[in-house]
Amino acid sequence: MLAFFLIGLLVHLVFFASIFDIYFTSPLVHGTTPHRAALPPPAKRLVLFVADGLRADTFFELDRDGQTRSPFLRSVVEHSGSWGVSHTRVPTESRPGHVALIAGFYEDVSAVAKGWKENPVEFDSVFNESKYTWSWGSPDILPMFAKGASGDHVHTHMYPAEQEDFAAEDASKLDTWVFNEVKEFFEFAKSNETLANKMRADEVVYFLHLLGLDTNGHAHRPMSREYKENVRTVDKGIQEVVSVIEDFYRNDERTAFIYTSDHGMTEWGSHGAGHPSETLTPLVAWGAGINGPQPGSNQWFPDDFLHEWKLNDWKRLDVNQADIAPLMAALIGVPFPLNSVGILPLEYLNHSDHFKAECMLTNAMQILEQFTVKMIHKKETTLSFMFSPFKPLPLSKEQDMLRTARLYIRQQRYGDAISLCKSLIDLALEGLSYYHTYDRVFLGISVVLGFVGWTSYAFVLIVKLHTRLSKPIAKLNELSSGDCLPAGFIGAGVTITLFLLVQSCPWTYYVYCLLPVPVWFAVIKEFGVIQNVINSVSTHPPAKSIGYLLLFILGIETMIASFFYREVLTIGLVAFAGWPLLSKLSHRNKVLSLSWIFCSFILAVFPLMPVVGRNPNITLVTGAGVLTIIATFTFFTTFKTAKTNTVETTVNRSIYTAQILSIVLSIYTVNTTHSSLALKHGLPLINQVISWTTLASSVLMPLLSSTFLLQRQLSIYLSLMSTYLLLSTGYEALFPLVLSCLMFIWINLEQETIVLHDISPAQKLSTIDFAQKVDGTQVRHLGLDDIRRSYFFIFFIVTAFFGTGNIASVNSFDPASVYCFLTVFNPFVMGALMMWKILIPFVIVMCAFESIQVSTRLSSNSLFLIVLVISDIMALHFFFLVKDYGSWLDIGTSISHYVIVMSMTIFLMFLSRLAEILTTRRIRLHNNIKQHFT
């Protein structure tokens, strides 16, 4: 079975990776040449201010007194510049946002995981095309543009990463540092002729990355006084820097300024998804080559911001975030970034129509070359009779359109030239998308065949190894053991390999296309088992078989619906509450049945609550800890545990006492940490030590306790609860407590079902020892009730995922959850801690499931195979729902759902082993302890 586990893990990793090869491959096109406008640019230099994490509404809106928070930039909007809203794309994270701004293309979704500080791939940018670029700001952003540049003309000035502290008294000091460094830099240049000469050259860029707003937004929320005051700090700093720069260049009116943001932020202080608060960012441009304020009349936008911001009288010029890169390139006359897909926003330019037409032609040629290179590459790697070109833009048409555009420019018909170039750009972008997704259907079919084949093989194994339906059929066995079947599949594999080899396909294509071959061979080889299932089903009334099938489909669709609507979990849990009544368990044990109903109803409340992190409440965290201690003492008085000798009893009591003290310490740490942070005193060192020690011991402590079922379960829950409290900020701290109580009751009720149905000799739960190996002759076959157990398990796993928030959205993560452990920004450590917070309820359910397998005398593999089949059916469903069109919120959600359900399947494989270790292994502090059973 270990081999099956490893193969299954590998197969699911392939399915997991396939979504990125099919839908989200890198958009970069290599082999293109740079293009720049033929006429002199209006500006010699550009200053780019990026206020990280700044929302458009917070910047543009007026405060309660009707006053702006950015008087200098508001004055620019009203008197000397142009403004609008920049629309970002998911993932709304710092790295993809800056790449879109400075390089002009949107990274594929997986780029967030490839690296924050360096380039996972080489790409061109405005900085790279400039003669010199000086940048100031965060060590998380600046290095990726410096290391990706050719030569050493991109210079960075960064503060230490330790200053990015969410617990800092004033995070706006990050922005103040940048402004002070820039002013000192220009002051120093006055006495350094070599530096000054470089700065007075053409094609110079200054980049100021301002991280204070993002840090304050995470720490205090965007509606906080700290965040809004930071907006004022940035405005004042920009005013001072602009004055210094204008003074240095003696007001030569050859400097262009752009102020924008990489992404916004939700009201609860997170970002990453596609909510308007995350995708709408401000854009203000002024200086050389930029249009002044234009009167706004009859403006219409799908939002009501113009009225709210009191900007009805000034024309709003919205752009896509990638459009800012060609705007910067046109202003200072550098080549457009090679991989840019941005369209030059001409309304921002204040220059001749001739210049605008030339820039638009350059923009069209730059995007068209990407399209041509992509088309040639695809044509060269596809069999000629199978190649299907992009019909709206054949080679002859693109050449004709370019010649016509040049002719219009020579004839001074600049408006016609611009209109034609825009049409050409639209066609080229559509063609780029066409060739970018050229192999999608082909790969999708291959992956679906692999998915269906693997699920079928898991089903065959269930029937063959764990049911009584695996009687062999002679003819089918003879067929499968003959030479025809293997030869046929070998021939199919060779044919597919040659087909891919001729087309020079990437190695991943071989994996996706060849995977179905051995999988389906294994399925068809066991066709006799499938025939037995069909024969068995045919012996039952059709209505009964159809009824079971419809019930199974309803169960699957209910869980799928819960990914979109958390309230569905509430409906499911309420339905679960009636299980003891329907199964007559309530007659056998009324107390347990009533407890199940009560806990099911309590757990059903959580999906109706707001998403975690939006309303922090440390009092609830304290209450959860106190209730956990009360529940522990209740356990000792309610459930009978196995009798052990004196030494063993002392050891167990010591462990439980230590775990209860750990929970008390967690309560203390959470309260003092958040109190200290509220007073802006930072994270106390002792709290940090306690938190990391608790985390490290949470996996070790259960291994010291008794391996008797109920005692080991209690020890696991207590250890995990102490860590969960440290990672909680509100009501979610109560969730694992209620879930643990329900799992305890579930374990006991499943034991009652064994007695009720007289399936096998029932053993008292208090006497079951995880460490005792089950005799193979006592392991029973699967029954219909085991499908119900597996479904309960999957439903509880989904509830563990979505019970306290919609983690399908990146913006559901709250950095405040990890403040007991660290406050200095570290995406990987913070991400790992938040991932463990998500997995703790997962582990609780998994350990309960492990207990049920042991107590009901089932093979640990049999129920897991049923779970695997159910989760794979869900994953296949979400595979068909993935899309890369529509709103960015829809796109991000569709990706997240598939990734989550695939991750769930992969984690189940690992966590089943982790649960086995947590329940069966023991570290003995005392030797020769004899155990006595009652």
C-alpha positions, 0 to 999 in steps of 0.5 A: 500500500506504501507504493500506492500512497507514493504513486498517488501522491505523485499523480496528485502533484501532477494534477495540481501542477497541471492547472498552471500549465493549462491556464497560467503559464508565463506570458513572457515572449522571448526573442523580441527587439526593443522599439522606441518612438522616433521623435524627441520625448518631452521629459528628460527624467521621470520620478515614480512614487509608489505608495504600497497598499494605498486605496484609491478611495482613501487617497481621493476622499475628503475627511469628515471636515471636508478637507483632503488628506493630500493637499499637495497632490489634490492641488496637482489634480485640480491645477497642474496634472491629470488623474484617474484610477489605475485598475490592478489585477489579481493577485493583488500583491506587491511583486505582481503589482510592481511588475505590471507598473514597471515592466508592463505585463501581468505575471502569471498567478503562480509568480507570487510563490516563485520569489519576492526579492528576485526574478524567477524569470528574466524580463525587461522593464522601464528601469532596464531600458533607462540610462540610469535608475536610482531607487529607494525603499523596501528590500522586498521590491527593489532587488528584483528590478536591479538583479533583472537589469542588464548592466549596473545602471540600476542603483538601490538604497534600502533600509534593513528588512527588520524595520518592516515591523507591524508592531512599530510605534510608527510605520510611516517612518519607512516612508520618512526614511525614503524621503530623507535619503532622497533629499540627502542624495540630491544634496550630496550630488551638488558636491559630486560632479560625477554623480551630478553629470549622470543625474543630468543625463537623459532617460533617468528614472527615480523610484521611491517605494513607500511601504509605510501605508501597507505596513500600517494597513496590515497592522491597524486597518485602512480605516485607522487613524495611523493609515490615514495619517500616513497618507498625509505624511506621504503627501508632505514628503512628496511635496518636499522631494518635488521641491528638492528635485526642481531646485536641483534641476533649476526648474527646467520643466523637463521632469515628469512625476507619477504617483500611484500604488501597486494594490489596495487593501480590504477594510480588514487589512489584507490583499491578494484577491480581486475585491474593488478595494484591492484592485482600485488604486490612485494615479496622479501624473504631472510635470513635463509631457503631462496634460493639465487638468481637463474639464469633466462633463457628462462623465459616467463610471460604474461607481459613484466615486466622482461625486463622493470625492468631489472631483466631478469638475475634473476629467477622470482618466482611468487606465489598466495598471500595465498601461503606466509602463508605456506611459513612462517609456513615452515620457522619457523616450526609452524603448517600451519594455519588451514584454509590455502589454500595456496600451499607451494612455494618450489622454495623459500626454501633452505633446503634438499629435505627431508625437502621439501618433509615433508613440502609438505606432511604436506601442503597436509594433512592440506588441505586434512583435510579441504576437509574431514571435509567438505565432512563429514559435507555435507554427514551428512546433506544430505539425503543419496539417494541424496548425490553426493560425489566428485568422483575424490577423494574418501576416499579410493583414498586419503588414498592411495595417502597419504600412497604412499607419505609417502612410497616415503619419506621413500624410499628417492624418494623425487621428486616423493613424492612432485609431488604426494602431489601437485596432492593431494593438487590440488584434495583436493582444487577442492573438497573443491570448489565442497562441498563449492558450493554443494547447489548452483543450489538448492538455485539458483532455489529457488531464481529465483522462488521467483524473477519471482513470485514477479515480476509477483505479482507486474505486477498483482497489476498494472493491478488490481489496476491501469488499466481497465483490472481487470474485474473479471471472475467468474469461476476463482474467485470461483477456487481461493476462494476454499479450494484446492488452499490454501491447495495445497500451504500449503502442498507444504510449509510443504513438503519443511520445512520437507525436509530442517529440515531433512537435518539440513539446515541453517535458511536462506535456509528456507527463500529462499525456502519458499519465492516462496510459498506465492508469487506464491499463491498470483499470482495464486489467481489473475489468472483472472487478468492474463486471462484478460491481455491475452484476451486484448492482443489477441484483438490487431494485433500480429505484434503490440503486438510483436513489443511492446514486442521487444521494451520493451526487447530492452529497458531493454537490453540497460540499462543492456549493460550500466552497461558494456559500459558507452557509451551505455548511450550516445546512449540512451540519443541521442535517447531520444533527438528525443522524442519531434520530434517523439511525435509532442511536438515540434509543441506545444512548440519549446523552451522546445523541443529545450532545451530538445534536447540541454540538452540531448546532453550535458548530453550524453557527460558525459558517454564519459568522463574519470572516476571521480577522475583520473584528478582532476580539481577544476576550473571546480568545480568553474565553475559548481557553477557559472553556477548554480547561473546563471541558478537560476536567469535564472529560475526566469526570465523564469518560472512563479511561483505562486503568494503569499502574501508579507510575503510568498514572503519574506520567499521564497526570504530569503531561495533562497538567503541563498541557493545561498550564500551556493553555493558561500561558497561551491565554496570558501571552495573547492578552499581553501581546495585543495589549503591548501592541495596542500601546505601541510597545512592540512584541515582548521577548518573553511572549515570543519565547513562550509562543515558539516554545508552545508551537514546538512542543505541540507535536511532541507533548502528545507523544509522551502521553498514553496511547489509549484512544481517549487519553491520546485524543485528549492530549492531541487536542490540548496541544493543538488548542494551545497553539491555536489560541496563540494564532487567534484574534477573535471568535475562531478560537472557539472553533477547534474547541467545539470541533474537538467536542463533536469529534469526541462524540462522533468517535463514541457514536460510531462505536455505538453503531457497531454495537447496534448493527452487530457488525463485529465484536465491539470493544470498549473505547477506554480499552482500545490501545492505538499501539496494539496492532490489529489482527488481520483476521479481525479487520472487516470488509467495507459496508454502505455505512462506511461510505457515510463515515467517509462522507462525514469525514470529508464534510468535516474537513471542508468545515475545518477549511471554511468554518471560520472564513473563506480561505479560497481568497488570499485576502482572508488571511490576517497578519495579526494572527501571527503577532505572538510569534513575530511582527517583522514582515517575513512572508514565508514564516508568516505564511507557514504559521497561518498555514499551520493555523488552517491545518490544526482543525484538519489534524483534529478531524484526521485524528478522530477519523483514525480513531474511528478506523481503529474502533470500527475494525477497518483497514486504515487504507479502506476508508482513506481510499473512499475519501480519495475517490470523493475528493478526486470527484470534487477536484475534477468538478473544480477543474472544469470550473477554472477560468481565466476570463470574467471579473478578477474576483471570479478568476481568483476564486476559481483558481483558489477552489481548485488549488484548495481541493487538490491541496486538501487531497495531497494534505490528506495523504500526509496528514493521514501519516501524521495522524498515525504517528500522533496516535500510535507512537510514544516517547517513553520517559520511564521504562518497564511500565506495565499496562493493565486493561479493564 
